[in-house]
Amino acid sequence: MKLRKEEKDQLSEAIDQMNESLDRFIEFYNESEDDKPIISFNDEVIQLIEAGKQKYGEDALNQKINSIVKEVLSFISSGDEE
């Protein structure tokens, strides 16, 4: 393949950029961790959550669930202090 100097320089620069990008992807992969759920819900609860998302919207349901969990965990925390 015959290239002019300008084309060869552009190709070389493109290859360098691709190598840098590949190195960054490899770095991301090497730094990745397993995504473990904080809480494992059973199938029945998952179905109820999905139904709640449909009925009230995901944001509203997330807010409600977070409020409930926070309330429950605050009782656990205050119970440990007694």
PyMOL Python script that loads the backbone (N, CA, C, O; Angstrom):
from pymol import cmd

cmd.read_pdbstr("""\
ATOM      1  N   MET A   1       0.850  -1.163   0.000  1.00  0.00           N
ATOM      2  CA  MET A   1       0.000   0.000   0.000  1.00  0.00           C
ATOM      3  C   MET A   1       0.903   1.235   0.000  1.00  0.00           C
ATOM      4  O   MET A   1       1.817   1.345   0.817  1.00  0.00           O
ATOM      5  N   LYS A   2       0.647   2.129  -0.892  1.00  0.00           N
ATOM      6  CA  LYS A   2       1.452   3.342  -0.985  1.00  0.00           C
ATOM      7  C   LYS A   2       0.729   4.475  -0.270  1.00  0.00           C
ATOM      8  O   LYS A   2      -0.468   4.691  -0.459  1.00  0.00           O
ATOM      9  N   LEU A   3       1.490   5.197   0.561  1.00  0.00           N
ATOM     10  CA  LEU A   3       0.933   6.314   1.313  1.00  0.00           C
ATOM     11  C   LEU A   3       1.839   7.527   1.186  1.00  0.00           C
ATOM     12  O   LEU A   3       3.064   7.417   1.130  1.00  0.00           O
ATOM     13  N   ARG A   4       1.204   8.673   1.143  1.00  0.00           N
ATOM     14  CA  ARG A   4       1.985   9.896   1.222  1.00  0.00           C
ATOM     15  C   ARG A   4       2.376  10.098   2.680  1.00  0.00           C
ATOM     16  O   ARG A   4       1.782   9.490   3.571  1.00  0.00           O
ATOM     17  N   LYS A   5       3.369  10.945   2.931  1.00  0.00           N
ATOM     18  CA  LYS A   5       3.846  11.173   4.296  1.00  0.00           C
ATOM     19  C   LYS A   5       2.706  11.642   5.192  1.00  0.00           C
ATOM     20  O   LYS A   5       2.576  11.182   6.326  1.00  0.00           O
ATOM     21  N   GLU A   6       1.884  12.552   4.689  1.00  0.00           N
ATOM     22  CA  GLU A   6       0.759  13.069   5.473  1.00  0.00           C
ATOM     23  C   GLU A   6      -0.211  11.943   5.843  1.00  0.00           C
ATOM     24  O   GLU A   6      -0.669  11.873   6.983  1.00  0.00           O
ATOM     25  N   GLU A   7      -0.523  11.074   4.900  1.00  0.00           N
ATOM     26  CA  GLU A   7      -1.423   9.942   5.163  1.00  0.00           C
ATOM     27  C   GLU A   7      -0.796   8.976   6.160  1.00  0.00           C
ATOM     28  O   GLU A   7      -1.474   8.459   7.047  1.00  0.00           O
ATOM     29  N   LYS A   8       0.491   8.741   6.008  1.00  0.00           N
ATOM     30  CA  LYS A   8       1.189   7.828   6.917  1.00  0.00           C
ATOM     31  C   LYS A   8       1.182   8.389   8.337  1.00  0.00           C
ATOM     32  O   LYS A   8       0.977   7.647   9.297  1.00  0.00           O
ATOM     33  N   ASP A   9       1.405   9.695   8.471  1.00  0.00           N
ATOM     34  CA  ASP A   9       1.377  10.329   9.792  1.00  0.00           C
ATOM     35  C   ASP A   9      -0.015  10.245  10.411  1.00  0.00           C
ATOM     36  O   ASP A   9      -0.152   9.968  11.603  1.00  0.00           O
ATOM     37  N   GLN A  10      -1.051  10.487   9.599  1.00  0.00           N
ATOM     38  CA  GLN A  10      -2.425  10.401  10.096  1.00  0.00           C
ATOM     39  C   GLN A  10      -2.753   8.979  10.534  1.00  0.00           C
ATOM     40  O   GLN A  10      -3.383   8.770  11.571  1.00  0.00           O
ATOM     41  N   LEU A  11      -2.327   8.016   9.749  1.00  0.00           N
ATOM     42  CA  LEU A  11      -2.571   6.616  10.087  1.00  0.00           C
ATOM     43  C   LEU A  11      -1.835   6.244  11.366  1.00  0.00           C
ATOM     44  O   LEU A  11      -2.385   5.553  12.223  1.00  0.00           O
ATOM     45  N   SER A  12      -0.616   6.691  11.495  1.00  0.00           N
ATOM     46  CA  SER A  12       0.173   6.413  12.697  1.00  0.00           C
ATOM     47  C   SER A  12      -0.491   7.020  13.931  1.00  0.00           C
ATOM     48  O   SER A  12      -0.555   6.383  14.982  1.00  0.00           O
ATOM     49  N   GLU A  13      -0.983   8.252  13.799  1.00  0.00           N
ATOM     50  CA  GLU A  13      -1.659   8.909  14.914  1.00  0.00           C
ATOM     51  C   GLU A  13      -2.943   8.167  15.283  1.00  0.00           C
ATOM     52  O   GLU A  13      -3.246   7.997  16.464  1.00  0.00           O
ATOM     53  N   ALA A  14      -3.690   7.731  14.285  1.00  0.00           N
ATOM     54  CA  ALA A  14      -4.927   6.980  14.539  1.00  0.00           C
ATOM     55  C   ALA A  14      -4.626   5.671  15.262  1.00  0.00           C
ATOM     56  O   ALA A  14      -5.351   5.284  16.178  1.00  0.00           O
ATOM     57  N   ILE A  15      -3.561   4.994  14.853  1.00  0.00           N
ATOM     58  CA  ILE A  15      -3.172   3.735  15.505  1.00  0.00           C
ATOM     59  C   ILE A  15      -2.774   4.001  16.948  1.00  0.00           C
ATOM     60  O   ILE A  15      -3.145   3.239  17.840  1.00  0.00           O
ATOM     61  N   ASP A  16      -2.020   5.074  17.192  1.00  0.00           N
ATOM     62  CA  ASP A  16      -1.630   5.427  18.561  1.00  0.00           C
ATOM     63  C   ASP A  16      -2.856   5.690  19.432  1.00  0.00           C
ATOM     64  O   ASP A  16      -2.912   5.248  20.579  1.00  0.00           O
ATOM     65  N   GLN A  17      -3.834   6.408  18.889  1.00  0.00           N
ATOM     66  CA  GLN A  17      -5.060   6.690  19.639  1.00  0.00           C
ATOM     67  C   GLN A  17      -5.832   5.408  19.935  1.00  0.00           C
ATOM     68  O   GLN A  17      -6.373   5.243  21.028  1.00  0.00           O
ATOM     69  N   MET A  18      -5.881   4.510  18.969  1.00  0.00           N
ATOM     70  CA  MET A  18      -6.566   3.227  19.179  1.00  0.00           C
ATOM     71  C   MET A  18      -5.859   2.423  20.261  1.00  0.00           C
ATOM     72  O   MET A  18      -6.517   1.808  21.100  1.00  0.00           O
ATOM     73  N   ASN A  19      -4.536   2.418  20.256  1.00  0.00           N
ATOM     74  CA  ASN A  19      -3.782   1.694  21.279  1.00  0.00           C
ATOM     75  C   ASN A  19      -4.018   2.288  22.661  1.00  0.00           C
ATOM     76  O   ASN A  19      -4.171   1.552  23.635  1.00  0.00           O
ATOM     77  N   GLU A  20      -4.049   3.624  22.754  1.00  0.00           N
ATOM     78  CA  GLU A  20      -4.332   4.270  24.034  1.00  0.00           C
ATOM     79  C   GLU A  20      -5.726   3.896  24.524  1.00  0.00           C
ATOM     80  O   GLU A  20      -5.919   3.612  25.707  1.00  0.00           O
ATOM     81  N   SER A  21      -6.694   3.898  23.617  1.00  0.00           N
ATOM     82  CA  SER A  21      -8.065   3.535  23.987  1.00  0.00           C
ATOM     83  C   SER A  21      -8.142   2.087  24.435  1.00  0.00           C
ATOM     84  O   SER A  21      -8.813   1.776  25.419  1.00  0.00           O
ATOM     85  N   LEU A  22      -7.469   1.210  23.728  1.00  0.00           N
ATOM     86  CA  LEU A  22      -7.459  -0.200  24.107  1.00  0.00           C
ATOM     87  C   LEU A  22      -6.822  -0.377  25.479  1.00  0.00           C
ATOM     88  O   LEU A  22      -7.318  -1.150  26.299  1.00  0.00           O
ATOM     89  N   ASP A  23      -5.732   0.330  25.733  1.00  0.00           N
ATOM     90  CA  ASP A  23      -5.095   0.267  27.052  1.00  0.00           C
ATOM     91  C   ASP A  23      -6.056   0.716  28.140  1.00  0.00           C
ATOM     92  O   ASP A  23      -6.089   0.126  29.220  1.00  0.00           O
ATOM     93  N   ARG A  24      -6.846   1.762  27.865  1.00  0.00           N
ATOM     94  CA  ARG A  24      -7.811   2.262  28.849  1.00  0.00           C
ATOM     95  C   ARG A  24      -8.912   1.233  29.091  1.00  0.00           C
ATOM     96  O   ARG A  24      -9.318   1.035  30.236  1.00  0.00           O
ATOM     97  N   PHE A  25      -9.402   0.575  28.044  1.00  0.00           N
ATOM     98  CA  PHE A  25     -10.405  -0.484  28.211  1.00  0.00           C
ATOM     99  C   PHE A  25      -9.848  -1.630  29.043  1.00  0.00           C
ATOM    100  O   PHE A  25     -10.541  -2.164  29.909  1.00  0.00           O
ATOM    101  N   ILE A  26      -8.621  -2.005  28.789  1.00  0.00           N
ATOM    102  CA  ILE A  26      -7.985  -3.080  29.561  1.00  0.00           C
ATOM    103  C   ILE A  26      -7.864  -2.665  31.020  1.00  0.00           C
ATOM    104  O   ILE A  26      -8.085  -3.474  31.920  1.00  0.00           O
ATOM    105  N   GLU A  27      -7.514  -1.410  31.252  1.00  0.00           N
ATOM    106  CA  GLU A  27      -7.412  -0.895  32.619  1.00  0.00           C
ATOM    107  C   GLU A  27      -8.769  -0.939  33.314  1.00  0.00           C
ATOM    108  O   GLU A  27      -8.861  -1.357  34.468  1.00  0.00           O
ATOM    109  N   PHE A  28      -9.832  -0.508  32.612  1.00  0.00           N
ATOM    110  CA  PHE A  28     -11.183  -0.593  33.181  1.00  0.00           C
ATOM    111  C   PHE A  28     -11.530  -2.031  33.543  1.00  0.00           C
ATOM    112  O   PHE A  28     -12.062  -2.293  34.622  1.00  0.00           O
ATOM    113  N   TYR A  29     -11.233  -2.954  32.652  1.00  0.00           N
ATOM    114  CA  TYR A  29     -11.533  -4.369  32.892  1.00  0.00           C
ATOM    115  C   TYR A  29     -10.777  -4.871  34.112  1.00  0.00           C
ATOM    116  O   TYR A  29     -11.353  -5.535  34.973  1.00  0.00           O
ATOM    117  N   ASN A  30      -9.502  -4.560  34.188  1.00  0.00           N
ATOM    118  CA  ASN A  30      -8.682  -5.046  35.299  1.00  0.00           C
ATOM    119  C   ASN A  30      -9.108  -4.459  36.637  1.00  0.00           C
ATOM    120  O   ASN A  30      -8.931  -5.096  37.675  1.00  0.00           O
ATOM    121  N   GLU A  31      -9.668  -3.252  36.627  1.00  0.00           N
ATOM    122  CA  GLU A  31     -10.110  -2.607  37.858  1.00  0.00           C
ATOM    123  C   GLU A  31     -11.552  -2.950  38.217  1.00  0.00           C
ATOM    124  O   GLU A  31     -12.029  -2.567  39.284  1.00  0.00           O
ATOM    125  N   SER A  32     -12.243  -3.661  37.348  1.00  0.00           N
ATOM    126  CA  SER A  32     -13.657  -3.950  37.582  1.00  0.00           C
ATOM    127  C   SER A  32     -13.832  -4.922  38.743  1.00  0.00           C
ATOM    128  O   SER A  32     -12.955  -5.728  39.052  1.00  0.00           O
ATOM    129  N   GLU A  33     -14.993  -4.815  39.370  1.00  0.00           N
ATOM    130  CA  GLU A  33     -15.347  -5.683  40.488  1.00  0.00           C
ATOM    131  C   GLU A  33     -16.683  -6.346  40.178  1.00  0.00           C
ATOM    132  O   GLU A  33     -17.445  -5.866  39.340  1.00  0.00           O
ATOM    133  N   ASP A  34     -16.955  -7.442  40.855  1.00  0.00           N
ATOM    134  CA  ASP A  34     -18.250  -8.094  40.697  1.00  0.00           C
ATOM    135  C   ASP A  34     -19.336  -7.200  41.284  1.00  0.00           C
ATOM    136  O   ASP A  34     -19.156  -6.608  42.348  1.00  0.00           O
ATOM    137  N   ASP A  35     -20.449  -7.108  40.590  1.00  0.00           N
ATOM    138  CA  ASP A  35     -21.582  -6.330  41.064  1.00  0.00           C
ATOM    139  C   ASP A  35     -22.454  -7.244  41.908  1.00  0.00           C
ATOM    140  O   ASP A  35     -23.193  -8.078  41.385  1.00  0.00           O
ATOM    141  N   LYS A  36     -22.357  -7.076  43.217  1.00  0.00           N
ATOM    142  CA  LYS A  36     -23.134  -7.910  44.132  1.00  0.00           C
ATOM    143  C   LYS A  36     -24.296  -7.089  44.669  1.00  0.00           C
ATOM    144  O   LYS A  36     -24.094  -5.976  45.155  1.00  0.00           O
ATOM    145  N   PRO A  37     -25.511  -7.622  44.589  1.00  0.00           N
ATOM    146  CA  PRO A  37     -26.653  -6.874  45.116  1.00  0.00           C
ATOM    147  C   PRO A  37     -26.550  -6.719  46.631  1.00  0.00           C
ATOM    148  O   PRO A  37     -26.082  -7.620  47.327  1.00  0.00           O
ATOM    149  N   ILE A  38     -26.992  -5.573  47.130  1.00  0.00           N
ATOM    150  CA  ILE A  38     -26.969  -5.331  48.569  1.00  0.00           C
ATOM    151  C   ILE A  38     -27.983  -6.230  49.259  1.00  0.00           C
ATOM    152  O   ILE A  38     -27.715  -6.794  50.319  1.00  0.00           O
ATOM    153  N   ILE A  39     -29.145  -6.354  48.644  1.00  0.00           N
ATOM    154  CA  ILE A  39     -30.217  -7.196  49.188  1.00  0.00           C
ATOM    155  C   ILE A  39     -30.684  -8.131  48.082  1.00  0.00           C
ATOM    156  O   ILE A  39     -30.875  -7.704  46.944  1.00  0.00           O
ATOM    157  N   SER A  40     -30.866  -9.394  48.409  1.00  0.00           N
ATOM    158  CA  SER A  40     -31.395 -10.357  47.440  1.00  0.00           C
ATOM    159  C   SER A  40     -32.888 -10.527  47.698  1.00  0.00           C
ATOM    160  O   SER A  40     -33.296 -11.033  48.743  1.00  0.00           O
ATOM    161  N   PHE A  41     -33.686 -10.103  46.740  1.00  0.00           N
ATOM    162  CA  PHE A  41     -35.131 -10.236  46.868  1.00  0.00           C
ATOM    163  C   PHE A  41     -35.580 -11.568  46.290  1.00  0.00           C
ATOM    164  O   PHE A  41     -35.005 -12.061  45.320  1.00  0.00           O
ATOM    165  N   ASN A  42     -36.628 -12.156  46.901  1.00  0.00           N
ATOM    166  CA  ASN A  42     -37.178 -13.382  46.329  1.00  0.00           C
ATOM    167  C   ASN A  42     -38.078 -13.023  45.148  1.00  0.00           C
ATOM    168  O   ASN A  42     -38.379 -11.850  44.927  1.00  0.00           O
ATOM    169  N   ASP A  43     -38.499 -14.021  44.403  1.00  0.00           N
ATOM    170  CA  ASP A  43     -39.268 -13.796  43.171  1.00  0.00           C
ATOM    171  C   ASP A  43     -40.566 -13.030  43.409  1.00  0.00           C
ATOM    172  O   ASP A  43     -40.943 -12.173  42.610  1.00  0.00           O
ATOM    173  N   GLU A  44     -41.244 -13.342  44.509  1.00  0.00           N
ATOM    174  CA  GLU A  44     -42.515 -12.669  44.802  1.00  0.00           C
ATOM    175  C   GLU A  44     -42.295 -11.170  45.008  1.00  0.00           C
ATOM    176  O   GLU A  44     -43.064 -10.352  44.503  1.00  0.00           O
ATOM    177  N   VAL A  45     -41.251 -10.812  45.745  1.00  0.00           N
ATOM    178  CA  VAL A  45     -40.960  -9.397  45.999  1.00  0.00           C
ATOM    179  C   VAL A  45     -40.550  -8.700  44.704  1.00  0.00           C
ATOM    180  O   VAL A  45     -40.933  -7.554  44.468  1.00  0.00           O
ATOM    181  N   ILE A  46     -39.786  -9.375  43.880  1.00  0.00           N
ATOM    182  CA  ILE A  46     -39.375  -8.794  42.594  1.00  0.00           C
ATOM    183  C   ILE A  46     -40.599  -8.495  41.734  1.00  0.00           C
ATOM    184  O   ILE A  46     -40.670  -7.443  41.098  1.00  0.00           O
ATOM    185  N   GLN A  47     -41.563  -9.415  41.713  1.00  0.00           N
ATOM    186  CA  GLN A  47     -42.790  -9.183  40.942  1.00  0.00           C
ATOM    187  C   GLN A  47     -43.564  -7.983  41.484  1.00  0.00           C
ATOM    188  O   GLN A  47     -44.107  -7.189  40.716  1.00  0.00           O
ATOM    189  N   LEU A  48     -43.613  -7.856  42.812  1.00  0.00           N
ATOM    190  CA  LEU A  48     -44.305  -6.715  43.415  1.00  0.00           C
ATOM    191  C   LEU A  48     -43.582  -5.401  43.101  1.00  0.00           C
ATOM    192  O   LEU A  48     -44.224  -4.383  42.846  1.00  0.00           O
ATOM    193  N   ILE A  49     -42.272  -5.428  43.120  1.00  0.00           N
ATOM    194  CA  ILE A  49     -41.493  -4.231  42.777  1.00  0.00           C
ATOM    195  C   ILE A  49     -41.765  -3.824  41.330  1.00  0.00           C
ATOM    196  O   ILE A  49     -41.988  -2.649  41.041  1.00  0.00           O
ATOM    197  N   GLU A  50     -41.745  -4.799  40.429  1.00  0.00           N
ATOM    198  CA  GLU A  50     -42.008  -4.505  39.013  1.00  0.00           C
ATOM    199  C   GLU A  50     -43.412  -3.933  38.826  1.00  0.00           C
ATOM    200  O   GLU A  50     -43.607  -3.000  38.048  1.00  0.00           O
ATOM    201  N   ALA A  51     -44.384  -4.491  39.537  1.00  0.00           N
ATOM    202  CA  ALA A  51     -45.756  -3.974  39.452  1.00  0.00           C
ATOM    203  C   ALA A  51     -45.822  -2.552  40.002  1.00  0.00           C
ATOM    204  O   ALA A  51     -46.511  -1.697  39.445  1.00  0.00           O
ATOM    205  N   GLY A  52     -45.111  -2.304  41.086  1.00  0.00           N
ATOM    206  CA  GLY A  52     -45.065  -0.958  41.664  1.00  0.00           C
ATOM    207  C   GLY A  52     -44.433   0.051  40.719  1.00  0.00           C
ATOM    208  O   GLY A  52     -44.878   1.196  40.639  1.00  0.00           O
ATOM    209  N   LYS A  53     -43.396  -0.372  40.005  1.00  0.00           N
ATOM    210  CA  LYS A  53     -42.757   0.515  39.018  1.00  0.00           C
ATOM    211  C   LYS A  53     -43.760   0.912  37.941  1.00  0.00           C
ATOM    212  O   LYS A  53     -43.834   2.073  37.540  1.00  0.00           O
ATOM    213  N   GLN A  54     -44.534  -0.077  37.478  1.00  0.00           N
ATOM    214  CA  GLN A  54     -45.526   0.185  36.431  1.00  0.00           C
ATOM    215  C   GLN A  54     -46.611   1.146  36.928  1.00  0.00           C
ATOM    216  O   GLN A  54     -47.043   2.040  36.201  1.00  0.00           O
ATOM    217  N   LYS A  55     -47.037   0.950  38.164  1.00  0.00           N
ATOM    218  CA  LYS A  55     -48.164   1.724  38.685  1.00  0.00           C
ATOM    219  C   LYS A  55     -47.757   3.130  39.126  1.00  0.00           C
ATOM    220  O   LYS A  55     -48.453   4.099  38.821  1.00  0.00           O
ATOM    221  N   TYR A  56     -46.628   3.251  39.847  1.00  0.00           N
ATOM    222  CA  TYR A  56     -46.251   4.528  40.451  1.00  0.00           C
ATOM    223  C   TYR A  56     -45.042   5.197  39.800  1.00  0.00           C
ATOM    224  O   TYR A  56     -44.761   6.365  40.067  1.00  0.00           O
ATOM    225  N   GLY A  57     -44.330   4.464  38.951  1.00  0.00           N
ATOM    226  CA  GLY A  57     -43.107   4.996  38.352  1.00  0.00           C
ATOM    227  C   GLY A  57     -41.896   4.583  39.173  1.00  0.00           C
ATOM    228  O   GLY A  57     -41.978   4.426  40.391  1.00  0.00           O
ATOM    229  N   GLU A  58     -40.786   4.412  38.498  1.00  0.00           N
ATOM    230  CA  GLU A  58     -39.580   3.904  39.155  1.00  0.00           C
ATOM    231  C   GLU A  58     -39.055   4.861  40.223  1.00  0.00           C
ATOM    232  O   GLU A  58     -38.673   4.425  41.309  1.00  0.00           O
ATOM    233  N   ASP A  59     -39.033   6.157  39.927  1.00  0.00           N
ATOM    234  CA  ASP A  59     -38.500   7.120  40.896  1.00  0.00           C
ATOM    235  C   ASP A  59     -39.322   7.147  42.180  1.00  0.00           C
ATOM    236  O   ASP A  59     -38.767   7.127  43.278  1.00  0.00           O
ATOM    237  N   ALA A  60     -40.635   7.191  42.040  1.00  0.00           N
ATOM    238  CA  ALA A  60     -41.506   7.232  43.216  1.00  0.00           C
ATOM    239  C   ALA A  60     -41.355   5.961  44.041  1.00  0.00           C
ATOM    240  O   ALA A  60     -41.302   6.015  45.270  1.00  0.00           O
ATOM    241  N   LEU A  61     -41.287   4.825  43.370  1.00  0.00           N
ATOM    242  CA  LEU A  61     -41.145   3.558  44.087  1.00  0.00           C
ATOM    243  C   LEU A  61     -39.787   3.489  44.789  1.00  0.00           C
ATOM    244  O   LEU A  61     -39.703   3.043  45.933  1.00  0.00           O
ATOM    245  N   ASN A  62     -38.737   3.924  44.116  1.00  0.00           N
ATOM    246  CA  ASN A  62     -37.408   3.939  44.741  1.00  0.00           C
ATOM    247  C   ASN A  62     -37.405   4.795  46.002  1.00  0.00           C
ATOM    248  O   ASN A  62     -36.819   4.416  47.016  1.00  0.00           O
ATOM    249  N   GLN A  63     -38.062   5.949  45.936  1.00  0.00           N
ATOM    250  CA  GLN A  63     -38.151   6.820  47.104  1.00  0.00           C
ATOM    251  C   GLN A  63     -38.862   6.124  48.258  1.00  0.00           C
ATOM    252  O   GLN A  63     -38.401   6.172  49.399  1.00  0.00           O
ATOM    253  N   LYS A  64     -39.976   5.482  47.960  1.00  0.00           N
ATOM    254  CA  LYS A  64     -40.746   4.789  49.002  1.00  0.00           C
ATOM    255  C   LYS A  64     -39.929   3.655  49.622  1.00  0.00           C
ATOM    256  O   LYS A  64     -39.860   3.530  50.845  1.00  0.00           O
ATOM    257  N   ILE A  65     -39.316   2.838  48.780  1.00  0.00           N
ATOM    258  CA  ILE A  65     -38.526   1.706  49.287  1.00  0.00           C
ATOM    259  C   ILE A  65     -37.368   2.216  50.134  1.00  0.00           C
ATOM    260  O   ILE A  65     -37.092   1.662  51.199  1.00  0.00           O
ATOM    261  N   ASN A  66     -36.687   3.263  49.678  1.00  0.00           N
ATOM    262  CA  ASN A  66     -35.580   3.824  50.450  1.00  0.00           C
ATOM    263  C   ASN A  66     -36.053   4.350  51.799  1.00  0.00           C
ATOM    264  O   ASN A  66     -35.367   4.172  52.806  1.00  0.00           O
ATOM    265  N   SER A  67     -37.215   4.995  51.831  1.00  0.00           N
ATOM    266  CA  SER A  67     -37.762   5.502  53.091  1.00  0.00           C
ATOM    267  C   SER A  67     -38.067   4.366  54.055  1.00  0.00           C
ATOM    268  O   SER A  67     -37.758   4.446  55.243  1.00  0.00           O
ATOM    269  N   ILE A  68     -38.675   3.309  53.533  1.00  0.00           N
ATOM    270  CA  ILE A  68     -39.028   2.161  54.375  1.00  0.00           C
ATOM    271  C   ILE A  68     -37.771   1.486  54.916  1.00  0.00           C
ATOM    272  O   ILE A  68     -37.689   1.195  56.109  1.00  0.00           O
ATOM    273  N   VAL A  69     -36.803   1.238  54.058  1.00  0.00           N
ATOM    274  CA  VAL A  69     -35.563   0.578  54.486  1.00  0.00           C
ATOM    275  C   VAL A  69     -34.835   1.445  55.508  1.00  0.00           C
ATOM    276  O   VAL A  69     -34.323   0.934  56.505  1.00  0.00           O
ATOM    277  N   LYS A  70     -34.787   2.741  55.267  1.00  0.00           N
ATOM    278  CA  LYS A  70     -34.132   3.658  56.207  1.00  0.00           C
ATOM    279  C   LYS A  70     -34.812   3.594  57.570  1.00  0.00           C
ATOM    280  O   LYS A  70     -34.142   3.556  58.602  1.00  0.00           O
ATOM    281  N   GLU A  71     -36.143   3.583  57.572  1.00  0.00           N
ATOM    282  CA  GLU A  71     -36.892   3.521  58.826  1.00  0.00           C
ATOM    283  C   GLU A  71     -36.596   2.216  59.571  1.00  0.00           C
ATOM    284  O   GLU A  71     -36.352   2.231  60.778  1.00  0.00           O
ATOM    285  N   VAL A  72     -36.616   1.101  58.861  1.00  0.00           N
ATOM    286  CA  VAL A  72     -36.339  -0.203  59.480  1.00  0.00           C
ATOM    287  C   VAL A  72     -34.925  -0.232  60.042  1.00  0.00           C
ATOM    288  O   VAL A  72     -34.710  -0.673  61.171  1.00  0.00           O
ATOM    289  N   LEU A  73     -33.973   0.231  59.264  1.00  0.00           N
ATOM    290  CA  LEU A  73     -32.580   0.194  59.717  1.00  0.00           C
ATOM    291  C   LEU A  73     -32.322   1.165  60.862  1.00  0.00           C
ATOM    292  O   LEU A  73     -31.433   0.922  61.678  1.00  0.00           O
ATOM    293  N   SER A  74     -33.072   2.250  60.942  1.00  0.00           N
ATOM    294  CA  SER A  74     -32.903   3.165  62.074  1.00  0.00           C
ATOM    295  C   SER A  74     -33.376   2.498  63.363  1.00  0.00           C
ATOM    296  O   SER A  74     -32.798   2.741  64.422  1.00  0.00           O
ATOM    297  N   PHE A  75     -34.420   1.659  63.295  1.00  0.00           N
ATOM    298  CA  PHE A  75     -34.853   0.908  64.473  1.00  0.00           C
ATOM    299  C   PHE A  75     -33.792  -0.096  64.893  1.00  0.00           C
ATOM    300  O   PHE A  75     -33.541  -0.277  66.084  1.00  0.00           O
ATOM    301  N   ILE A  76     -33.177  -0.741  63.930  1.00  0.00           N
ATOM    302  CA  ILE A  76     -32.120  -1.709  64.231  1.00  0.00           C
ATOM    303  C   ILE A  76     -30.953  -1.006  64.903  1.00  0.00           C
ATOM    304  O   ILE A  76     -30.418  -1.501  65.895  1.00  0.00           O
ATOM    305  N   SER A  77     -30.557   0.136  64.377  1.00  0.00           N
ATOM    306  CA  SER A  77     -29.440   0.895  64.938  1.00  0.00           C
ATOM    307  C   SER A  77     -29.752   1.369  66.344  1.00  0.00           C
ATOM    308  O   SER A  77     -28.904   1.265  67.230  1.00  0.00           O
ATOM    309  N   SER A  78     -30.956   1.890  66.568  1.00  0.00           N
ATOM    310  CA  SER A  78     -31.309   2.375  67.902  1.00  0.00           C
ATOM    311  C   SER A  78     -31.481   1.215  68.873  1.00  0.00           C
ATOM    312  O   SER A  78     -31.244   1.384  70.069  1.00  0.00           O
ATOM    313  N   GLY A  79     -31.885   0.042  68.393  1.00  0.00           N
ATOM    314  CA  GLY A  79     -32.017  -1.136  69.245  1.00  0.00           C
ATOM    315  C   GLY A  79     -30.681  -1.658  69.721  1.00  0.00           C
ATOM    316  O   GLY A  79     -30.597  -2.230  70.808  1.00  0.00           O
ATOM    317  N   ASP A  80     -29.624  -1.475  68.928  1.00  0.00           N
ATOM    318  CA  ASP A  80     -28.285  -1.914  69.310  1.00  0.00           C
ATOM    319  C   ASP A  80     -27.697  -1.055  70.412  1.00  0.00           C
ATOM    320  O   ASP A  80     -26.849  -1.523  71.172  1.00  0.00           O
ATOM    321  N   GLU A  81     -28.132   0.196  70.514  1.00  0.00           N
ATOM    322  CA  GLU A  81     -27.578   1.116  71.497  1.00  0.00           C
ATOM    323  C   GLU A  81     -28.151   0.881  72.879  1.00  0.00           C
ATOM    324  O   GLU A  81     -27.550   1.292  73.871  1.00  0.00           O
ATOM    325  N   GLU A  82     -29.294   0.233  72.966  1.00  0.00           N
ATOM    326  CA  GLU A  82     -29.961   0.033  74.259  1.00  0.00           C
ATOM    327  C   GLU A  82     -29.328  -1.038  75.080  1.00  0.00           C
ATOM    328  O   GLU A  82     -29.783  -1.315  76.190  1.00  0.00           O
TER     329      GLU A  82
END
""", "prot")
cmd.dss("prot")
cmd.show_as("cartoon", "prot")
cmd.util.cbc("prot")
cmd.orient("prot")
